[in-house]
Structures are given as structure tokens and as C-alpha cells.
Amino acid sequence: MTEIKLFDIVGEFAENKDFARDIRIQKIIPELDNGGEVILDFASVSGATQSFIHALISDLLRNYGSEVLDKISFKNCNEIVQKIIGIVVEYMQESD
């Protein structure tokens, strides 16, 4: 299991899509491909853009299916971040 502390990478506001892509490619995908699970820890992250969350998880949903959500945990998300994650997940599931 890999725990990714997003604050250490993105700071207080998660908005850089390049960071999200790098996290997805370098940390999340290798763990999932090895049969592991990922914890995305949003502690101290006050907000995120929809494009950041989309870059972080949309390809995972597209390539692994919605079952990938059983292997990814979202930890310490405030209400704003929770809503944005929900919007992206819902959008990706509707586009299947």
C-alpha cells in the first residue's frame, strides 16, 4: 500500500495538472499494477481544481474501470475537495 501525502507535492491548493499527471504515472499506476492500494492523503490541502482531480484520477477510471475506486482511498478531504472528487467520479462513470 502506498500513501501519497499531496500537501508535500502540491502545497495548500492542488491546481497543477502536471503534478497530478506525475503522481498518477509515477506513484499510483505502478502501485495498482502491482496489485496494491493507494491512499491519497489531502491533509492540509484546502482546495483543488476540478482539472487537477480529473488529471489525477480520470485515466485510472477509464483504464481500470470503476472497480479501481476499491483500491484508492481519499483521506483527510475537506468538504470542497470531496465534492470535486465526487463530480469527477460521477462524470467519468456517466461517460462509460
Backbone as CSV, one residue per row, in Angstrom:
resi,resn,N_x,N_y,N_z,CA_x,CA_y,CA_z,C_x,C_y,C_z
1,MET,0.842,-1.183,0.000,0.000,0.000,0.000,0.881,1.237,0.000
2,THR,0.522,2.176,-0.822,1.255,3.434,-0.926,0.372,4.563,-0.429
3,GLU,0.917,5.394,0.455,0.204,6.594,0.899,0.907,7.804,0.306
4,ILE,0.137,8.636,-0.374,0.678,9.824,-1.024,0.158,11.047,-0.293
5,LYS,1.055,11.768,0.343,0.699,12.999,1.051,0.760,14.141,0.039
6,LEU,-0.411,14.538,-0.430,-0.479,15.506,-1.521,0.066,16.877,-1.142
7,PHE,-0.100,17.280,0.110,0.401,18.596,0.527,1.898,18.717,0.267
8,ASP,2.635,17.630,0.486,4.088,17.655,0.285,4.459,17.890,-1.175
9,ILE,3.544,17.574,-2.081,3.811,17.707,-3.513,3.186,18.969,-4.092
10,VAL,1.936,19.253,-3.696,1.191,20.338,-4.349,1.002,21.578,-3.484
11,GLY,1.259,21.465,-2.193,1.027,22.600,-1.312,-0.423,22.698,-0.885
12,GLU,-0.815,23.885,-0.448,-2.146,24.075,0.138,-3.283,23.987,-0.874
13,PHE,-2.999,24.338,-2.140,-4.056,24.321,-3.155,-3.606,23.472,-4.337
14,ALA,-4.336,22.411,-4.610,-3.975,21.469,-5.674,-4.557,21.949,-6.995
15,GLU,-3.694,22.501,-7.841,-4.187,23.037,-9.104,-3.318,22.683,-10.306
16,ASN,-2.094,22.237,-10.079,-1.167,21.989,-11.177,-1.427,20.607,-11.788
17,LYS,-1.971,20.601,-13.003,-2.312,19.343,-13.672,-1.077,18.492,-13.951
18,ASP,0.070,19.140,-14.167,1.302,18.385,-14.415,1.705,17.585,-13.181
19,PHE,1.527,18.180,-11.993,1.802,17.444,-10.753,0.857,16.250,-10.635
20,ALA,-0.419,16.480,-10.947,-1.412,15.403,-10.863,-1.050,14.265,-11.813
21,ARG,-0.682,14.607,-13.030,-0.280,13.593,-14.007,0.938,12.813,-13.518
22,ASP,1.933,13.525,-12.982,3.142,12.864,-12.481,2.831,11.921,-11.321
23,ILE,1.961,12.349,-10.424,1.557,11.495,-9.300,0.882,10.235,-9.833
24,ARG,-0.004,10.425,-10.792,-0.726,9.288,-11.370,0.252,8.309,-12.035
25,ILE,1.148,8.824,-12.866,2.041,7.960,-13.648,3.145,7.344,-12.785
26,GLN,3.734,8.143,-11.904,4.903,7.676,-11.163,4.579,6.935,-9.875
27,LYS,3.416,7.218,-9.283,3.109,6.621,-7.983,1.872,5.725,-7.987
28,ILE,0.775,6.207,-8.558,-0.485,5.464,-8.465,-0.487,4.244,-9.388
29,ILE,-0.196,4.443,-10.654,-0.266,3.345,-11.616,0.683,2.195,-11.249
30,PRO,1.947,2.467,-10.903,2.818,1.337,-10.527,2.270,0.532,-9.345
31,GLU,1.701,1.214,-8.364,1.141,0.511,-7.204,-0.058,-0.337,-7.609
32,LEU,-0.947,0.222,-8.416,-2.117,-0.531,-8.865,-1.706,-1.717,-9.731
33,ASP,-0.724,-1.517,-10.599,-0.265,-2.593,-11.476,0.388,-3.732,-10.699
34,ASN,0.887,-3.430,-9.504,1.462,-4.460,-8.634,0.417,-5.069,-7.703
35,GLY,-0.861,-4.728,-7.927,-1.934,-5.291,-7.126,-2.138,-4.592,-5.789
36,GLY,-1.498,-3.458,-5.622,-1.580,-2.733,-4.360,-2.726,-1.734,-4.314
37,GLU,-2.762,-1.028,-3.207,-3.767,0.009,-2.995,-3.067,1.339,-2.736
38,VAL,-3.803,2.410,-2.952,-3.250,3.758,-2.824,-4.134,4.588,-1.902
39,ILE,-3.495,5.315,-1.000,-4.189,6.291,-0.170,-3.731,7.672,-0.625
40,LEU,-4.669,8.497,-1.041,-4.385,9.883,-1.395,-4.768,10.733,-0.192
41,ASP,-3.763,11.235,0.501,-3.973,11.986,1.738,-3.980,13.482,1.426
42,PHE,-5.143,14.087,1.621,-5.329,15.513,1.341,-5.176,16.386,2.599
43,ALA,-4.536,15.885,3.643,-4.334,16.670,4.871,-3.649,17.993,4.527
44,SER,-4.172,19.078,5.054,-3.654,20.441,4.874,-3.864,21.006,3.472
45,VAL,-4.521,20.267,2.589,-4.861,20.789,1.270,-6.245,21.422,1.392
46,SER,-6.306,22.735,1.208,-7.566,23.451,1.444,-8.520,23.387,0.259
47,GLY,-7.977,23.134,-0.928,-8.826,23.078,-2.103,-8.101,22.463,-3.281
48,ALA,-8.876,22.156,-4.308,-8.321,21.580,-5.527,-9.194,21.990,-6.692
49,THR,-8.594,22.115,-7.857,-9.389,22.411,-9.042,-9.933,21.106,-9.610
50,GLN,-11.021,21.227,-10.338,-11.603,20.053,-10.972,-10.608,19.471,-11.976
51,SER,-9.852,20.334,-12.648,-8.884,19.833,-13.632,-7.753,19.052,-12.965
52,PHE,-7.360,19.433,-11.745,-6.338,18.672,-11.017,-6.848,17.270,-10.699
53,ILE,-8.051,17.191,-10.126,-8.623,15.889,-9.761,-8.854,15.050,-11.020
54,HIS,-9.313,15.681,-12.077,-9.523,14.973,-13.337,-8.201,14.380,-13.836
55,ALA,-7.133,15.170,-13.824,-5.824,14.679,-14.267,-5.294,13.584,-13.346
56,LEU,-5.683,13.629,-12.094,-5.219,12.655,-11.106,-5.900,11.300,-11.274
57,ILE,-7.217,11.285,-11.519,-7.932,10.005,-11.454,-8.718,9.603,-12.699
58,SER,-8.968,10.498,-13.641,-9.849,10.133,-14.760,-9.276,9.005,-15.605
59,ASP,-7.992,9.035,-15.904,-7.396,7.949,-16.696,-7.450,6.628,-15.943
60,LEU,-7.366,6.677,-14.636,-7.463,5.453,-13.843,-8.841,4.827,-14.012
61,LEU,-9.874,5.661,-13.935,-11.243,5.169,-14.113,-11.458,4.658,-15.537
62,ARG,-10.883,5.344,-16.494,-11.030,4.959,-17.897,-10.325,3.628,-18.174
63,ASN,-9.130,3.449,-17.631,-8.314,2.275,-17.960,-8.556,1.071,-17.064
64,TYR,-8.924,1.309,-15.799,-9.115,0.207,-14.859,-10.595,-0.059,-14.565
65,GLY,-11.460,0.864,-14.974,-12.882,0.742,-14.663,-13.184,1.285,-13.279
66,SER,-14.465,1.394,-12.957,-14.867,1.987,-11.677,-14.419,1.136,-10.483
67,GLU,-14.055,-0.146,-10.735,-13.563,-1.000,-9.653,-12.283,-0.450,-9.036
68,VAL,-11.571,0.401,-9.782,-10.327,0.969,-9.256,-10.590,1.778,-7.981
69,LEU,-11.812,2.266,-7.830,-12.143,3.053,-6.640,-12.088,2.208,-5.366
70,ASP,-12.154,0.874,-5.520,-11.998,-0.008,-4.360,-10.544,-0.071,-3.904
71,LYS,-9.627,0.370,-4.759,-8.194,0.299,-4.451,-7.592,1.668,-4.136
72,ILE,-8.421,2.714,-4.236,-7.952,4.073,-3.954,-8.779,4.653,-2.816
73,SER,-8.089,5.149,-1.801,-8.767,5.809,-0.677,-8.422,7.286,-0.697
74,PHE,-9.413,8.108,-0.420,-9.233,9.556,-0.329,-9.327,9.907,1.154
75,LYS,-8.234,10.375,1.718,-8.133,10.580,3.163,-7.993,12.078,3.477
76,ASN,-8.591,12.501,4.581,-8.474,13.884,5.078,-8.934,14.926,4.062
77,CYS,-9.978,14.600,3.299,-10.520,15.564,2.331,-11.526,16.468,3.031
78,ASN,-11.386,17.769,2.830,-12.424,18.658,3.338,-13.628,18.576,2.399
79,GLU,-14.684,19.266,2.759,-15.936,19.182,2.008,-15.770,19.625,0.557
80,ILE,-14.983,20.655,0.331,-14.764,21.169,-1.030,-14.093,20.109,-1.900
81,VAL,-13.025,19.524,-1.384,-12.282,18.507,-2.135,-13.167,17.277,-2.364
82,GLN,-13.940,16.887,-1.354,-14.847,15.740,-1.502,-15.825,15.957,-2.651
83,LYS,-16.389,17.161,-2.727,-17.359,17.472,-3.782,-16.718,17.387,-5.161
84,ILE,-15.502,17.912,-5.284,-14.820,17.895,-6.577,-14.493,16.464,-6.991
85,ILE,-14.036,15.653,-6.070,-13.771,14.240,-6.374,-15.064,13.573,-6.832
86,GLY,-16.146,13.836,-6.124,-17.444,13.258,-6.484,-17.886,13.661,-7.876
87,ILE,-17.688,14.918,-8.230,-18.066,15.413,-9.553,-17.274,14.684,-10.638
88,VAL,-15.976,14.553,-10.442,-15.123,13.899,-11.447,-15.487,12.421,-11.575
89,VAL,-15.676,11.745,-10.443,-16.025,10.322,-10.481,-17.369,10.128,-11.183
90,GLU,-18.337,10.955,-10.835,-19.661,10.842,-11.451,-19.584,11.085,-12.958
91,TYR,-18.851,12.110,-13.345,-18.688,12.431,-14.760,-18.053,11.259,-15.515
92,MET,-17.004,10.665,-14.952,-16.312,9.566,-15.616,-17.204,8.327,-15.717
93,GLN,-18.015,8.085,-14.704,-18.891,6.920,-14.743,-20.018,7.112,-15.749
94,GLU,-20.468,8.345,-15.925,-21.511,8.634,-16.907,-20.978,8.531,-18.330
95,SER,-19.695,8.787,-18.513,-19.131,8.782,-19.857,-18.746,7.386,-20.337
96,ASP,-18.945,6.387,-19.487,-18.638,4.996,-19.896,-19.591,4.507,-20.950
